[in-house]
């Protein structure tokens, strides 16, 4: 990680700061995410989602994982299916907004906190030739959150550890036309 990028991440103090820096990375303004992960920008499939993901990050949330919906052949010709999904860290207001959005649009919802014990809801989000590949919504342990934001100020790391972990998943395989417009609508209504 370059010194200027490391310096940018080290100045973050809040969840909003982490979100703004993540938005800058999504848009190509920062070369690396916090902790040195994901050099060179998001995956190619994320390109069309950058505007809504950047807006989500700038509205006080921090995206941790996302994928578009798709259904078609994989590199080897076998069927690759994805549900549109996003997982983010957020505060109490963000939790309420995302919960309302999930219910209003019929999206699957999982909510966790690293500081609380309880059942974990994993939502299958990717299959390859019928085999489970990726799940969203699992509880991210404190140690992983701390590792992800290493190099950031301890206040920002604490905010990330204490945040609600909220996942929204479109229940329909391959559909990419409900989750992202729903999130865009939610941000438009809260401005």
LINKANOR-V232949 format. One record per run of one state. SS is the DSSP state (@ for helix, = for strand, . for the rest). FROM is the first residue (numbers start at 1). LEN is the number of residues. If there is no record, write none. Layout:
# LINKANOR-V232949
ss=SS from=FROM len=LEN
ss=SS from=FROM len=LEN
This chain:
# LINKANOR-V232949
ss=. from=1 len=2
ss=@ from=3 len=8
ss=. from=11 len=4
ss=@ from=15 len=12
ss=. from=27 len=7
ss=@ from=34 len=3
ss=. from=37 len=7
ss=@ from=44 len=15
ss=. from=59 len=3
ss== from=62 len=6
ss=. from=68 len=2
ss== from=70 len=4
ss=. from=74 len=5
ss== from=79 len=4
ss=. from=83 len=2
ss== from=85 len=6
ss=. from=91 len=1
ss=@ from=92 len=14
ss=. from=106 len=2
ss== from=108 len=6
ss=. from=114 len=9
ss== from=123 len=6
ss=. from=129 len=2
ss== from=131 len=6
ss=. from=137 len=5
ss=@ from=142 len=7
ss=. from=149 len=5
ss=@ from=154 len=9
ss=. from=163 len=1
ss== from=164 len=6
ss=. from=170 len=9
ss=@ from=179 len=12
ss=. from=191 len=1
